[in-house]
Amino acid sequence: MCGIFGYYSRDGRNLQRNVLQSMADSIKHRGPDDCAIWEGKGVALGNQRLSIIDIEGGNQPFISDDEDIVVVQNGEIYNHIELAKYVSDKGYPCKTNSDTEVILRLYEVHGIDFVEKLNGMFSIAIYDSREDAMYVIRDRVGVKPMYISDDNGKVLFGSEIKTILKSGISRKVNDAALSHYLSYNFVPPPLTMFKNITHLMPGHWIKVSKSDIHVKQWWNLSSITCEEHSDSYWIDQILSVLDDAVRIRLRADVPFGAFLSGGVDSSTVVGLMSKHMNWPVKTFSIGFHDDRFDESPYAQQVADLFHTDHTMEKVDLNMLNLWSKMIYHCDQPHGDVSFMPTYKVSQLAAKHVKMVLTGDGGDELFAGYDKYKHFFGQQAELDALQFESKYFENISLFTEEQKNLLLTEEYKRRNLNSVSSFDVLAPLFQQSAHMDRINKALYIDTMLLLPGNNLVKPDRMGMAVSLEARTPFLDVRMVELAFKIPGKYKLMNGETKYIFKKAVESLLGNELVYRKKQMFTVPIGEWFKKDLAEFTETKLLQGNLIRRGIVNQEYVRAMLTNHQTGKQNNTRLIRALISLEYWFDIFINESDLSY
């Protein structure tokens, strides 16, 4: 686990060394154990290392024996042991036990097609002097981030946007991204909030050379088709694949553990970990003093069941002092305040371990959210176009009508000509045309919500405290298996995650499997009415969005009044706007904030 950065200059000009060092320093939290920068003519690759595998021998970059190829990586290749044997048999033995060296040797054997052999989470940069070309590669579902900017012929890349900003490029707001943020509660990739920076899409790589920039999709989830099998078949497959996904994620040369919320996903991961370990799993959870939001008793129940070495810390519900820190580490606005408790549990775990396994991804693969149950319980008679329109409406934060009233006419006229947030979903609906409707919804969330928001959370909040997070549910074998399972097995008679819950009944017991799902959040909506009323009014009625002529003050005032009086629950809308205000403060106004 690391942070990587660099550039390829198509005119051969180099960035100054102090600029490269500034780029490195901006993501030191991702890898405080080592820093190295390799430079050539008009090209550089850098790495901030968090040492997890081969502590002594794994420092990056890795360079081929003939010095023609240079590699840096952020992430982990879980099948690196098997691949090391494979490349050795091909005549390219590894000199270390590092998974990054395995990448180098595989590239020597297969060229860029090597990426298809990787099982892991990764963003990788490879400079090949024989072609005078740079490859930048992102993992299949976007567990690891990677941002790209073409700045007047200098193509910059980095694990976080802030490292690209340190190169000195201009900061221009992407107004289309702002509009989409208001619809989705996050900025949907490949867009970012910066006009000249994009998010490399999951399962894609780019090749940058003097002549052009070539983009290729190297993994395509939509090629998976459903199969019909019995319940028992799917149960066996789920348990077998997930068990091995957990097993290979235990490969580490440092202390590790797991997040444990008491929910079915994290509990399953902990249960499977305990089968493969000869010592108690270290588990971590946070609790709240308000019973309405406190899951810690369920986490303790799982800890007792599997005899884990459990650490729980009760924290204050009010974490709003973390809001600006959260936005700083995310580089973009996110309206999801569960980032804050995720930061707290990461902070707790980082005192004891350098790596954790998490349950992220299970809800998106197996229909775990109540939004699926509510939507599909009401929409049986819709034709295809109605379904697409209604599903867009179902997942929207501000509806198109609300957004039209929120944004000023002048702002829309100047900046949002022909911008439609439904257009973000349209290609995903086309790609999933062969899927049943439940799997269509899950495909959209896997391709959009996971890389845009839900995987940003464990990556950025963990990396903020130099903690690696591994996600067994997002093993490529698990993802592909999940999309072979018809949707009717995932959402059945109003039961979310039907087939997955059946699969883990024997591991966890019925009480844990079928308890009501509890969201990992805080009662911020209540605070907006009283304790935070003045803060909210000042932030939103006198802030960046008003001053820049982006939103209508009277509409925002009415939204706040309706929330404070209990006429409407506008919690999510207010959260999103406050996050946007913090983003403007930090990244556009460049407030002097220390993190």
C-alpha positions in Angstrom: 0.0 0.0 0.0 1.4 3.3 -1.0 0.8 6.5 -2.9 2.3 7.0 -6.3 2.7 10.0 -8.6 4.6 11.2 -11.6 4.5 12.6 -15.1 5.3 12.1 -18.7 6.2 15.3 -20.7 5.5 15.0 -24.3 7.9 17.8 -25.1 10.7 16.3 -23.1 10.8 19.0 -20.4 11.4 18.0 -16.8 9.6 19.2 -13.6 11.9 20.7 -11.1 13.0 18.3 -8.3 11.5 20.5 -5.6 8.1 20.3 -7.3 8.4 16.5 -7.4 9.3 16.5 -3.7 6.3 18.7 -3.0 4.1 16.2 -4.9 5.5 13.4 -2.7 5.1 15.3 0.5 1.4 16.0 -0.2 0.6 12.2 0.1 3.1 11.2 2.7 0.2 10.0 4.9 -0.3 7.2 2.3 3.2 5.9 2.8 5.3 7.3 5.6 7.9 4.5 5.6 9.9 5.4 2.5 10.0 7.9 -0.4 11.8 7.5 -3.7 11.6 9.3 -7.0 13.0 8.1 -10.3 13.7 10.6 -13.1 14.5 10.3 -16.8 14.3 12.8 -19.6 10.8 14.3 -19.4 9.5 11.6 -17.1 9.4 10.7 -13.4 7.8 8.1 -11.2 7.5 8.5 -7.4 6.4 6.4 -4.5 5.5 7.0 -0.9 5.6 3.6 0.7 3.6 2.0 3.4 5.5 -1.2 4.1 3.3 -4.3 4.2 5.0 -7.0 2.2 8.7 -7.7 2.2 9.6 -4.9 4.6 13.3 -4.9 3.7 13.3 -5.6 0.0 10.1 -3.9 -1.2 11.1 -0.3 -1.6 10.0 1.2 -4.9 10.5 2.0 -7.8 11.5 -1.4 -9.2 13.8 -1.2 -12.2 14.6 -4.0 -14.7 18.1 -5.4 -14.9 18.7 -3.6 -18.2 17.2 -0.4 -16.7 14.7 -0.1 -19.5 11.5 -0.6 -17.4 10.6 1.3 -14.2 7.5 0.3 -12.0 5.7 1.9 -9.1 2.5 0.5 -7.5 -0.1 1.5 -5.0 -1.9 -1.5 -3.6 -1.4 -5.2 -3.1 -1.2 -8.1 -5.5 -2.7 -11.0 -3.5 -1.7 -13.8 -5.8 1.9 -12.5 -5.9 3.3 -15.8 -4.5 1.8 -17.9 -7.3 2.8 -15.3 -9.9 6.4 -15.2 -8.6 6.7 -18.9 -9.3 5.1 -18.4 -12.7 7.6 -15.8 -13.8 10.5 -17.7 -12.4 9.4 -20.7 -14.5 9.4 -18.3 -17.5 13.0 -17.4 -16.8 12.5 -14.1 -14.9 13.1 -15.0 -11.3 12.3 -12.4 -8.6 15.1 -11.2 -6.4 12.8 -10.1 -3.6 9.5 -11.2 -2.1 7.8 -8.0 -3.1 4.6 -8.0 -5.1 5.7 -5.0 -7.0 8.7 -6.8 -8.4 6.3 -9.5 -9.6 4.6 -6.8 -11.6 7.9 -5.9 -13.2 8.8 -9.5 -14.1 5.3 -10.1 -15.5 5.6 -7.1 -17.7 8.9 -8.4 -19.0 7.2 -11.6 -19.9 3.8 -10.4 -21.3 4.0 -6.7 -21.8 0.9 -4.7 -20.8 -1.3 -7.9 -21.1 0.2 -9.0 -17.8 -2.4 -7.0 -15.9 -5.1 -9.7 -16.6 -3.1 -12.1 -14.4 -3.3 -9.9 -11.3 -5.7 -10.5 -8.4 -5.5 -7.5 -6.3 -6.2 -3.8 -5.7 -3.8 -1.6 -7.5 -2.9 1.5 -9.4 0.3 1.0 -11.3 2.6 3.2 -13.4 5.2 1.7 -15.8 7.7 3.6 -17.9 9.1 1.6 -20.7 12.1 3.4 -22.3 12.1 1.0 -25.3 8.8 2.5 -26.4 9.4 5.8 -24.6 5.9 5.4 -23.2 4.2 5.5 -19.8 1.4 3.0 -18.8 -0.9 3.9 -16.0 -3.2 1.1 -14.9 -6.2 0.9 -12.5 -7.7 -2.3 -10.9 -10.9 -3.8 -12.0 -13.4 -2.2 -9.6 -11.5 0.9 -8.6 -10.4 -0.1 -5.0 -7.3 2.0 -5.5 -7.7 5.6 -6.9 -5.8 7.1 -9.9 -6.1 10.6 -11.2 -4.8 11.9 -14.5 -4.2 15.4 -15.9 -3.0 16.5 -19.3 -1.5 19.9 -18.6 -0.2 21.4 -21.9 1.4 18.2 -23.0 2.6 17.2 -19.6 0.5 14.2 -18.4 0.5 14.0 -14.6 -0.8 11.2 -12.5 -1.3 10.6 -8.8 -3.1 8.5 -6.2 -4.7 11.7 -4.9 -5.7 14.9 -6.7 -3.7 17.0 -4.3 -0.4 15.6 -5.6 -1.3 16.7 -9.1 -2.3 20.2 -7.8 1.2 20.4 -6.3 2.7 20.4 -9.8 1.3 23.9 -10.2 -1.6 23.3 -12.6 -4.5 25.8 -12.5 -7.5 25.1 -10.3 -10.6 25.5 -12.3 -14.0 24.2 -11.1 -15.7 21.6 -13.3 -19.3 22.9 -13.4 -20.7 19.7 -14.9 -19.1 17.7 -12.0 -20.7 20.1 -9.5 -24.1 19.6 -11.1 -23.7 15.8 -11.1 -22.5 16.0 -7.4 -25.8 17.5 -6.5 -27.6 14.6 -8.2 -25.5 11.7 -6.8 -24.0 13.0 -3.5 -20.5 12.4 -4.9 -18.7 13.3 -8.1 -19.2 10.4 -10.6 -16.0 9.2 -12.3 -14.3 9.8 -14.7 -15.1 13.5 -13.8 -13.6 15.3 -10.8 -14.4 18.7 -9.4 -11.4 20.0 -11.3 -11.9 20.8 -14.9 -8.5 19.6 -16.0 -8.2 16.4 -13.8 -10.0 13.1 -14.5 -10.4 9.9 -12.6 -9.0 6.9 -14.5 -11.9 4.5 -14.7 -11.7 1.1 -13.1 -10.5 -1.7 -15.3 -8.8 0.7 -17.7 -5.2 1.7 -18.6 -3.8 4.6 -20.5 -0.6 4.6 -22.6 1.1 8.0 -23.0 3.7 8.5 -25.6 5.1 11.4 -27.6 2.5 10.8 -30.4 -0.7 10.3 -28.5 -2.6 9.1 -25.4 -4.4 5.8 -25.8 -7.0 4.5 -23.4 -8.1 0.9 -23.2 -10.7 -1.0 -21.1 -8.9 -4.2 -20.1 -11.7 -5.7 -17.9 -15.4 -5.6 -18.6 -17.9 -6.6 -16.0 -20.8 -6.3 -18.3 -19.6 -9.3 -20.3 -20.7 -11.5 -17.4 -24.1 -13.3 -18.0 -26.4 -14.9 -15.4 -26.6 -18.6 -15.0 -29.4 -20.8 -13.5 -28.4 -23.0 -10.6 -29.9 -24.3 -7.4 -29.7 -22.4 -4.1 -27.2 -25.0 -2.8 -24.9 -24.5 -5.8 -24.7 -20.7 -5.3 -24.2 -21.2 -1.5 -21.3 -23.5 -2.1 -19.8 -21.2 -4.7 -20.1 -18.1 -2.5 -18.5 -19.7 0.5 -15.7 -21.3 -1.5 -14.7 -18.1 -3.4 -15.1 -15.7 -0.4 -13.1 -18.1 1.8 -10.2 -18.1 -0.6 -10.5 -14.4 -1.1 -10.0 -13.9 2.6 -7.2 -16.4 2.8 -5.0 -14.7 0.3 -5.6 -11.3 1.9 -4.0 -12.5 5.0 -0.6 -12.3 3.3 1.3 -9.6 5.1 4.6 -9.1 7.0 3.1 -6.7 9.5 0.4 -6.9 12.2 -3.1 -6.9 10.8 -6.8 -7.2 11.8 -10.3 -6.4 10.7 -13.0 -3.8 11.1 -16.0 -5.3 12.9 -19.3 -3.5 12.9 -21.5 -6.5 13.8 -23.1 -6.4 10.3 -23.3 -9.5 8.2 -20.4 -8.6 5.9 -17.7 -7.6 8.3 -18.8 -10.5 10.6 -18.5 -13.0 7.8 -15.0 -11.7 6.9 -13.9 -12.0 10.6 -15.4 -15.5 10.8 -13.5 -16.7 7.7 -10.3 -15.0 8.9 -10.5 -17.0 12.2 -10.6 -20.3 10.2 -7.2 -19.5 8.6 -5.3 -18.0 11.6 -3.6 -19.7 14.4 -4.0 -16.7 16.7 -7.0 -14.5 17.6 -8.1 -12.0 14.9 -7.6 -8.5 16.0 -10.9 -6.7 15.5 -11.8 -3.0 15.9 -15.0 -1.1 16.3 -16.3 2.1 17.6 -19.4 2.7 19.6 -21.6 5.6 20.4 -23.2 6.7 23.7 -26.6 7.0 22.0 -28.1 3.5 21.7 -30.0 4.5 18.5 -26.7 4.6 16.6 -24.5 2.2 18.6 -23.7 -1.2 16.9 -21.0 -2.1 19.4 -23.0 -4.8 21.2 -23.4 -6.7 17.9 -19.7 -6.3 17.2 -19.0 -7.7 20.7 -21.3 -10.6 20.0 -19.3 -11.5 16.9 -16.0 -11.0 18.7 -17.2 -13.4 21.4 -18.4 -15.9 18.8 -15.0 -16.1 17.1 -12.8 -15.4 20.2 -11.2 -12.3 18.6 -8.8 -9.9 20.3 -11.4 -7.1 20.2 -10.8 -3.4 20.7 -13.8 -1.1 21.0 -13.8 2.6 21.8 -16.9 4.7 22.5 -16.6 8.1 20.8 -18.7 11.2 20.7 -21.5 11.2 18.1 -20.5 14.8 17.2 -17.5 14.5 15.0 -18.1 17.6 13.0 -14.7 18.9 13.8 -13.5 16.2 11.3 -15.6 17.5 8.5 -13.0 19.7 6.8 -10.3 17.1 7.4 -12.5 14.5 5.7 -13.0 16.7 2.6 -9.2 17.5 2.5 -8.3 13.8 2.4 -11.0 13.1 -0.2 -10.0 16.0 -2.5 -13.6 16.2 -3.5 -17.0 16.9 -1.8 -18.9 13.9 -0.4 -22.2 14.3 1.3 -21.8 10.9 3.1 -21.0 11.7 6.7 -20.2 8.1 7.5 -16.7 9.0 6.4 -16.2 10.5 9.8 -16.8 7.4 11.9 -14.8 5.5 9.4 -11.9 7.8 10.1 -12.3 7.2 13.8 -12.3 3.5 13.6 -9.3 3.7 11.2 -7.5 5.9 13.8 -8.3 3.3 16.5 -7.0 0.4 14.4 -3.9 2.2 13.3 -2.7 2.2 16.9 -2.4 -1.6 16.8 -2.0 -2.7 13.1 -1.0 -1.6 9.7 -3.6 -3.4 7.7 -7.3 -4.4 8.1 -9.8 -6.5 6.2 -13.2 -4.9 5.7 -16.7 -5.9 4.5 -16.9 -3.3 1.8 -18.6 -4.3 -1.4 -21.0 -7.0 -0.1 -24.1 -4.7 -0.2 -23.4 -3.6 -3.8 -22.9 -7.2 -5.1 -25.8 -8.8 -3.2 -28.4 -6.1 -2.9 -27.9 -5.2 0.8 -29.3 -1.7 0.9 -32.9 -1.0 1.8 -33.1 1.3 -1.2 -33.3 -1.9 -3.4 -36.1 -3.4 -1.4 -38.1 -0.2 -1.4 -37.6 0.5 -5.1 -38.2 -3.0 -6.4 -41.2 -3.5 -4.2 -43.0 -0.8 -6.0 -41.9 -0.8 -9.6 -42.9 -4.1 -11.1 -45.0 -2.7 -14.0 -42.6 -0.2 -15.5 -41.4 -0.5 -19.1 -37.6 -0.2 -19.8 -37.5 3.6 -20.2 -39.7 4.2 -17.2 -37.5 1.9 -15.1 -34.4 3.8 -16.1 -36.0 7.2 -15.3 -37.5 6.0 -12.0 -34.2 4.4 -10.9 -32.3 7.6 -11.6 -34.9 9.5 -9.6 -34.6 6.8 -6.8 -30.8 7.3 -6.4 -30.8 11.1 -6.9 -30.0 13.5 -4.0 -31.5 16.7 -5.5 -34.1 15.8 -8.0 -33.8 17.5 -11.4 -36.6 19.8 -10.4 -35.0 20.7 -7.1 -31.7 21.2 -8.8 -33.3 23.5 -11.3 -34.7 25.7 -8.5 -31.5 25.6 -6.4 -29.1 26.7 -9.2 -29.3 30.3 -10.4 -30.4 31.0 -13.9 -27.2 32.8 -14.7 -25.1 29.9 -13.5 -27.0 27.4 -15.5 -26.9 29.6 -18.6 -23.2 30.2 -18.4 -21.9 26.8 -17.3 -24.5 24.0 -17.7 -25.7 24.2 -21.2 -27.0 20.7 -22.1 -25.6 19.1 -19.0 -27.9 16.2 -17.8 -27.0 14.0 -14.9 -29.1 11.2 -16.3 -26.4 11.0 -19.0 -24.0 9.6 -16.4 -26.3 6.5 -16.1 -27.3 6.1 -19.7 -24.2 4.2 -20.9 -24.4 1.9 -17.8 -28.0 1.0 -18.6 -26.9 0.2 -22.2 -24.0 -2.0 -21.0 -26.3 -3.9 -18.6 -29.2 -4.3 -21.1 -28.9 -8.1 -20.9 -29.2 -8.1 -17.1 -32.3 -8.5 -15.0 -33.4 -5.3 -13.3 -32.0 -6.0 -9.9 -28.6 -6.8 -11.4 -28.8 -3.6 -13.5 -29.2 -1.6 -10.3 -26.2 -3.5 -8.7 -24.1 -3.0 -11.9 -24.7 0.7 -11.7 -23.7 0.8 -8.0 -20.6 -1.4 -8.7 -19.5 0.8 -11.6 -20.5 4.2 -10.2 -21.2 4.2 -6.4 -18.2 2.0 -5.4 -15.4 3.9 -7.2 -17.1 7.3 -6.8 -17.9 7.1 -3.1 -18.0 3.8 -1.1 -14.5 2.7 -1.9 -13.2 6.3 -1.5 -14.2 6.0 2.2 -12.0 3.1 3.4 -9.1 4.2 1.1 -9.0 7.9 2.1 -9.9 7.5 5.7 -7.6 4.6 6.2 -4.7 6.2 4.3 -5.2 9.4 6.3 -3.8 7.5 9.2 -1.5 5.2 7.1 -3.7 2.1 7.4 -4.3 -0.3 4.5 -7.8 -1.7 3.9 -8.3 -4.9 2.0 -11.7 -5.9 0.6 -12.3 -9.7 0.1 -15.8 -9.1 -1.4 -14.1 -7.3 -4.3 -11.9 -10.1 -5.2 -12.3 -10.4 -9.0 -13.6 -14.0 -8.6 -16.2 -12.8 -6.1 -17.4 -9.9 -8.3 -17.7 -12.1 -11.4 -19.5 -14.8 -9.4 -22.0 -12.3 -8.0 -23.0 -11.1 -11.5 -23.6 -14.7 -12.6 -26.2 -15.0 -9.9 -29.7 -13.9 -11.0 -31.1 -10.9 -9.1 -34.1 -12.9 -7.8 -31.6 -14.8 -5.5 -30.3 -11.5 -4.1 -33.6 -9.8 -3.3 -36.3 -12.3 -2.6 -39.7 -11.6 -1.0 -38.4 -8.4 0.5 -35.3 -10.0 2.0 -32.1 -8.3 1.0 -29.0 -10.4 0.3 -31.1 -13.5 0.3 -28.7 -16.0 -1.1 -25.7 -14.5 0.7 -27.4 -14.7 4.1 -28.4 -18.3 3.4 -24.7 -19.0 2.7 -23.4 -17.6 6.0 -26.2 -18.9 8.3 -24.1 -21.8 9.5 -21.1 -19.5 10.1 -22.8 -16.7 12.0 -26.2 -18.0 13.2 -29.6 -16.6 12.4 -29.7 -13.9 15.0 -26.7 -12.1 13.5 -27.6 -12.8 9.9 -31.2 -11.5 10.0 -31.0 -8.6 12.4 -32.1 -5.3 11.0 -29.4 -3.4 9.1 -28.1 -0.3 10.9 -26.4 2.6 9.0 -23.0 3.7 10.1 -23.9 7.4 10.6 -24.6 10.2 13.1 -27.9 12.2 13.8 -26.7 15.3 12.1 -30.2 16.1 10.9 -31.3 16.7 14.4 -28.3 19.0 15.0 -29.1 21.1 12.0 -32.4 22.1 13.6 -31.0 23.4 16.9 -27.3 23.1 17.9 -26.0 23.6 14.4 -28.7 25.9 13.1 -26.6 29.1 13.3 -23.5 27.3 11.9 -25.6 26.0 9.0 -27.2 29.3 8.2 -23.9 31.1 8.2 -22.2 28.4 6.1 -24.9 28.2 3.4 -26.4 31.7 3.3 -23.2 33.6 3.4 -20.8 31.1 1.8 -19.1 30.3 -1.5 -22.1 29.1 -3.4 -24.0 32.3 -2.7 -21.1 34.6 -3.3 -20.2 32.9 -6.6 -23.8 33.1 -7.9 -24.1 29.3 -8.0 -27.2 28.9 -5.9 -30.4 30.9 -5.1 -30.2 32.2 -1.6 -34.0 32.2 -1.1 -34.3 28.6 -2.1 -31.6 27.6 0.3 -33.2 29.7 3.1 -36.5 28.0 2.5 -34.8 24.6 2.5 -33.2 25.3 5.9 -36.4 26.8 7.4 -38.5 23.8 6.3 -36.0 21.4 7.9 -35.7 23.4 11.1 -39.5 23.5 11.5 -39.9 19.8 10.8 -41.9 20.4 7.6 -39.3 18.5 5.5 -36.3 16.3 6.2 -33.6 18.0 4.2 -30.7 16.4 6.1 -29.0 14.9 3.1 -29.4 18.0 1.0 -27.9 20.2 3.7 -25.0 17.8 4.3 -24.2 17.9 0.6 -24.1 21.6 0.4 -22.0 22.0 3.5 -19.4 19.5 2.1 -19.4 21.5 -1.1 -18.7 24.7 0.9 -15.8 23.0 2.7 -14.4 21.9 -0.7 -14.4 25.4 -2.0 -12.7 26.7 1.1 -9.9 24.2 1.0 -9.2 23.7 -2.7 -10.4 26.8 -4.5 -10.0 29.5 -1.9 -7.0 27.5 -0.6 -7.7 28.3 3.1 -4.6 27.9 5.3 -5.8 24.7 7.1 -3.4 22.3 8.7 -4.1 18.6 8.5 
